[in-house]
Amino acid sequence: MTEEQRRAIPFAVRAALASVAMACFLLLLKGYAAWATGSVAMLGSLADTGLDLLASLVTLYGVKLASEPADHDHRFGHGKAEALAALFQIALITASAVGIAWRAIMAFSDPTPTQGADFGIGVSVVAIAATAILLAYQRRIIRQTGSVAIMADNVHYQSDVLLNGSVIVALVLDQYAGVRGADPVMGIIIALWLAWGAFQASSNAIDQLMDKEWPEGERARFIEVAARQPGIKGIHDFRTRRSGSHDFAQFHMEVGRDLTVIDAHDIVEGVEKALRRVYPKVEVLIHLDPEGHVDTDNPLVEADVTPHWFGKRL
């Protein structure tokens, strides 16, 4: 783990703690508002905040565990704890969406008028303002650390802003515009939004657990830095993955067949230093091959990823 990664750890933990504190504040505020107004939309927002609190606690644990250094049983570190925490959050959001939808459907058959619109709207405005502050702080931490767990938490709190906005719309339509049934309709819309958000958020966590490759643009830029270094004859079997806020890259690098071991090692060190300057958070593993050496007949492994830089096949 690099020094920069070690400095990034406390920031991710602080962001998770801020998320827990905000969820506690909103839970108390919305709990009283749901009781005072009788709004299904407010109840849905309260349920979402309650699950946000549980999800934020899981995120805190996941970020803390992911920050632990590699040990004897986990030589690649504990970064995937963040992806597991994100999947737990997604499961909670899905359960919340189902519960809110069911409560809204029941409200159609047994409509209960809402009350205290002014109070409910005021609570929602306070919740939106407080959440916006948390979102801004989380985005800054995400830029610094790249934490997938904080990223997932940020997505959840973005939905919380929309949920509170929908509560305001529901209360205004129900009590001021006289549109009966607006409250359960907004509850169903909230449930659908939560389900869609859960579906989108799951892809990033699953990609990390499945060791999906970096996007092609990132891979190309990484190889460009390596290929510019002197002494390289080719690069193949380039593999990348992400684990929490940690990136890993490995590849086979070809050098001249007549080089001594020490000369070849110097080339490897030069490549590693160049990559570390540009990508300080990436852990790099390089396997050395003599030029022209073929490890396997697998074209995915043997395909040269540097033809542009060495004037080979395009």
Buried (B, 14 or more C-beta within 10 A) or exposed (E): BBEEBEEBBEBBBBBBBBBBEBBBBBBEBBBEBBEBBBBBBBBBBBBBBBBBBBBBBBBBBBBBBBBBEBEEEEEEBBBBBBBBBBBBBBEBBBBBBEBBBEBBEEBEEEBEEBBBBEBBBEBBBBBBEBBEEBBEBBBEBBEBBBBBBBBBBBBBBBBBBBBBBBBBBBBBBBBEEEEEBBBBBBBBBBBEBBBEBBEEBBEBBBBBBEEBBBEEEBBEEBBEBBBEBEBBBBBBBBBBBBBBBBBBBBBBBBBEEEBEEEEBEBBBEBBBEBBBEEBEBBBBEBEBBEEEEEEEEEEEBBEBBBBBBBEEEE
